[in-house]
Amino acid sequence: MSSSYGNNRQIMIMEAELRQLVRDTRIGLGMSGADVADRIEVSRPFYTQLEGGTRRMSLYYFLGICKALRMSPVEMFAGVK
């Protein structure tokens, strides 16, 4: 029997990996956080919270970030272990 704590921990690890992948992709494209924030129409501080993990990234924002980084959600998730 698996515990919900174990499942939650795994999800948190995946979320952290996804945020790191978003950051690495953004930097690799030569984009600043402000560039992505402008493209998804949020403030720079709000985007920093999304990318940094202090604000949970909803599907809405995730899809917007993928579009801003010119990646499909499938491509983005493919980078998560």
N, C-alpha and C positions, 0 to 999 in steps of 0.2 A: 504494500500500500504506500503510495507516495503522498507526501505531505503538501499542503498548499504552500507552506513556507518554501519548500524546495522549488516548486513551480514559479512562485513569485520571484525568488532569487534568480532563477534562470531568465525570466523576463527582464528583470532589471539589468542583468549582464548583457542581454541582447540589445536593450535600449541604449546602454552605454557604448556598445560596439557600433551601433547605428549612428549615434551622435558623433563618434570619432570618425567614422567613414564620411559623414556629411562634411565635417570640418576638413579632413584631409582632401576630399574632392574639391571643395571650395578653394582651398589654398592652391591645389594643383592647377586649377583653372585660372589662378591669378586674381581671384575675386576676394573682396573684403566682405566682412559681415554686413557692412552697410549696403554693399551692392545687392546681396541676397535679400536683405530687409526691404530695400526699395522694390525689388522685383515681386516680392510676395505681399507688398503693401502693409508692412508693419514697421514699428519704430525699431531703431537699432538696438536699444536696450531690451526690447521684447525678443528680438531675434537672438541676442546674446543669451537670454534665459532659455530659449528653446534649444539652442546648440549646446549650451553648458549643462543642461539638465535640471536647472532650478524651476523650469516650467515644463510640464509634460507636453510632448509634441503630439498633437491630435493628427488624425488621418488627413484632415483638411490642410494643415500646415505642412505635413510630410509630403503630400502630393505637390503643393506649391513649391517646396524646396527642391524636389526632384525636377520639376519643370525649369526652375531657375538655374539648376546645375546641368541642364540638358541630359538628364538620365531618366530612364523609366524606373518606376518603383521596383520592378523585377530586377533590373540591373543593380539598383541600390541594395536590395536585400540579398542579392547573390554574394555581396562582399561581407555579409554578416555570417560568422561561424556558428 
